[in-house]
């Protein structure tokens, strides 16, 4: 709520930075550590390979979708 109602550019940058850091901390501590342990090792490695490959492919193709 504090971010949505800001009119000062400096406060938008400060609050946006803090929100981004909170989301990064959540991703690094919860999603990247706990969630992979829910799956067997074989599927975990296979899923990481698919995710990395599709991420790289989409990273190459994304400029064509933006233009």
C-alpha positions as CSV (number, residue, x, y, z in Angstrom):
1,X,0.0,0.0,0.0
2,X,2.8,2.4,0.8
3,X,4.3,1.9,-2.6
4,X,1.1,2.4,-4.5
5,X,0.3,5.8,-3.0
6,X,3.7,7.4,-3.3
7,X,4.0,10.7,-5.2
8,X,7.7,11.4,-4.5
9,X,10.1,9.7,-6.9
10,X,12.7,9.2,-4.2
11,X,10.3,7.3,-2.0
12,X,9.1,5.2,-5.0
13,X,12.7,4.1,-5.6
14,X,13.4,3.4,-1.9
15,X,10.2,1.4,-1.2
16,X,10.5,-0.4,-4.6
17,X,14.1,-1.4,-3.7
18,X,13.0,-2.7,-0.3
19,X,10.1,-4.7,-1.8
20,X,12.4,-6.2,-4.4
21,X,14.9,-7.2,-1.7
22,X,12.1,-8.8,0.3
23,X,10.9,-10.8,-2.7
24,X,14.5,-11.9,-3.5
25,X,15.0,-13.0,0.1
26,X,11.8,-15.0,-0.1
27,X,12.8,-16.6,-3.4
28,X,16.4,-17.4,-2.2
29,X,15.4,-18.8,1.2
30,X,12.1,-20.6,0.6
31,X,11.6,-21.4,-3.1
32,X,15.2,-22.2,-4.0
33,X,15.9,-24.3,-0.9
34,X,12.7,-25.9,0.3
35,X,10.6,-26.6,-2.8
36,X,13.2,-28.7,-4.7
37,X,13.4,-31.1,-1.7
38,X,9.7,-32.0,-2.3
39,X,10.7,-33.9,-5.4
40,X,12.8,-37.0,-6.0
41,X,16.4,-36.3,-7.2
42,X,15.8,-37.7,-10.7
43,X,12.9,-35.3,-11.4
44,X,14.6,-32.4,-9.7
45,X,17.6,-32.6,-12.0
46,X,15.4,-33.2,-15.1
47,X,13.2,-30.2,-14.1
48,X,16.2,-27.9,-13.6
49,X,17.5,-28.9,-17.0
50,X,14.2,-28.1,-18.7
51,X,13.8,-24.8,-16.8
52,X,17.4,-23.7,-17.6
53,X,17.0,-24.7,-21.3
54,X,13.7,-23.1,-21.8
55,X,14.9,-19.9,-19.9
56,X,17.8,-19.6,-22.2
57,X,15.8,-20.2,-25.3
58,X,13.1,-17.7,-24.3
59,X,15.8,-15.2,-23.4
60,X,17.1,-15.4,-27.0
61,X,13.6,-15.1,-28.5
62,X,12.2,-12.4,-26.3
63,X,13.4,-9.4,-28.3
64,X,11.4,-10.7,-31.3
65,X,8.2,-10.7,-29.2
66,X,8.8,-7.2,-27.9
67,X,9.3,-5.6,-31.3
